[in-house]
Amino acid sequence: MTVAVVDGLDPATVRGLVARASDPKRERWLRQVRRTGACRHPVRLRGIVLRGDELVYSTASEPDGALMVRCGNRRAECCPSCAYEYQGDMWQLVYAGLAGGRKGVPEQVAEHPQVFATLTAPSFGAVHNRPDDGRPCRCARRHAEDDRQLGGAIDPSTYDYVGAVLWNWYAPALWNRFVIELVRVLAASVGLSEREFRELVRVAYVKAAEFQARGLVHFHAIIRLDDPEDRGLAPGVAITANELAAAIRQAARRAVFHGDVGGATVQMRFGEQLHARVVQDGADDDARDRGQAAAYIAKYSCKGSHEQITARGASPEQLRERGVPEQLVQMAIAAIRLSERAGLGAVGQWTHMLGFRGHFVTKSRYYSTTLGELRSARAQWRADRDDAELANDTTPVLSVWEFVGCGYLNPGDALLAAGVEASIRVAREALIDERRGPPPWVPPDGVPG
C-alpha cells in the first residue's frame, strides 16, 4: 500500500498514525504514554508478575506486547518529562536540607548557619560577554542575548584552551581542597586546631556544577554547619551565618590544587568572582530565601550547556556540522591533544564534557535525604495506591522482566506522544501559574552565565 505525504508528514509517520488509530488497544497505549509523563525515549519491557502461583500481570496483553517505563534521563534537552521529575526530586532534597522538618531531616537544621555560595572559574583569555550594567563587550559591541558569539574567545590565537580544559578536569579536586581549606579557616577563626574543630563541627553541603557559555564549569553550593554526630544539633562552636560566608570567601581564595601535566605541575584556583550570601526565610537583599535557593540548585541539576557536544567520539568537523560554537570545538580539540600527554590519557574519555569528569550534583553524606530514598518512597506510594486492596496480603510476589528496546516504534507513535507531552506541559504550567510565588532567584550581578 502506498501512503502519500499528508500536510508535510513523511509516509513513515502517516503509516504509524494510521496503525495506532486502528489499534484496538490504542487507549491503553495512550494511558501508558501518560503514565510515563510522555517520556521522549521510554524503555520497553516484557515480563510477568506472579503472586504465589497466580499470574496477576503479563505484558502479553499490552499494546505491542510491552510495558513502557521512563527513561530516567535528568537532562531537559533529552527528555523534559524525566528532567521535570528529577528536578522535583532535587528540589525536595535540597529544600529538606535547608528547612528541615521533612524527608527525615530534623527541623532544627533550619537554625544552623547556612550560606549559598557561587565559585567561578578563572579567566583563560578575554571572551565575548554582555555586561549587566549595559556596557559594551571588550570587542566594543553590545551583544544581543542570543548572540552566538557570547562566550567565544575574542582572540582565539591567544586564548588558553588547554588551561580551560585542565580547569574542568581538576575542578572536582579543587572543590575538595576548598572544603578542607574552609575547615581550616573556620578552625583558625575560633582558635582551635583542625582536629579539635572537626570534633565539634561538621561541614555539610550540596552543590551543582553549571557550564558557562565559555565552556567552563562553576559551582553553586549550599553550605551548612552541623554537630558532627547529629545533624539535628547545632554545631559545637558558635559561628554565625555571616561569619561562615566570610570564611567561604577566604577559603575559596586560599584553595589551590596542584595538578600533574606530563611531568609539569600546574596550579588550579578559583576565579576572582565569588559570591557567598546567607540563606534564610524572608530573605532581604543581602540574603537568599530557602525555597528560591533550592529551586536554583534544582534548575541547574537538569541543565547542561555541554549538551551541544555530548556525542561521544564526534570529530571537530562533526561538531561544527551540528552547529557547536567554535569556542567549544576548540576546547574539544584541546582535550584530545591533552589526552596524548603522559598521565592524561583519560581526558580523552571526557572530551564530550570538555574535560569535566565530576557529577553535576553532589552532596555530603549527612546534608539531606537521597534521591534513592525519594524514588523508593514514590514507588511505594504508587504501589499502595494501585494495590490498596492487597496492602495486607503477605503472598510472595515474583516479577520477571526483559528489556525489549528504547524509544517509540515509529515516527507516528513519537508524534502522538509529543501531543500528549504538550497537553501535560500546558496543564503543568497552568498549575504553576495558580501556585506561583516569588520569581526564581537569579545569579548575583557579575556572575557570568
Secondary structure, 3 states (H helix, E strand, C coil): CCCCCECCECHHHHHHHHHHHCCCCHHHHHHHHHHCCCCCCCEEEEEEEEECCEEEEEHHHCHHHCEEECCCCCCCCCCHHHHHHHHHHHHHHHHHHHHCCECCECHHHHHCCEEEEEECCCCCCCECCCCCCCCCCCCCCCCCCCCCCCCCECCCCCCCHHHHHHHHHHHHHHHHHHHHHHHHHHHHHCCCCHHHHHCCCEEEEEEEEEECCCCCEEEEEEEEEECCCCCCCCCCCCCCHHHHHHHHHHHHHHCCEEEEECCEEEEECCCCCEEEEEECCCCCCCEECHHHHHHHHHHHHCCCHHHHHCCCCCCHHHHHHCCCCHHHHHHHHHHHHHCCCCCCHHHHHHHHHCCCCCCCEEECCCCCCCHHHHHHHHHHHHHHHHCHHHCCCCCCEEEEEEEEEECCCCHHHHHHHHHHHHHHHHHHHHHHHHHCCCCCCCCCCCCCC
